[in-house]
Amino acid sequence: MAGALARTVEWGAGWQNGSWTGVTNTSAEALSCADGKYAAVDQFVAGGLERYFPGRANVSNMTALAQYDTFLILLTAPVICDMPIAS
């Protein structure tokens, strides 16, 4: 992410928690730095649980990530991820 503000996170396989630091109204697809290494993303919202499954829009109901939202991500392999920081 040359020139952009980012933070690097290192996650092992299994459920990991995170906090979105990018801009509000970002699609869960923004977690593409973990592409091929995660199976699901969950976040608790006022109405309950929203889930995102990569490549499975028909069973995903996560609308968007807002700045400072927390989420759980199920990783199938370790990953080092550069996540954006909103300025």
Secondary structure, 3 states (H helix, E strand, C coil): CCCCCEEEEEECCEEEEEECCCCCCECHHHHHHHCCCEEEEEEEECCEEEEECCCCHHHCCCCCECCCCEEEEEECCCEEEEEECCC
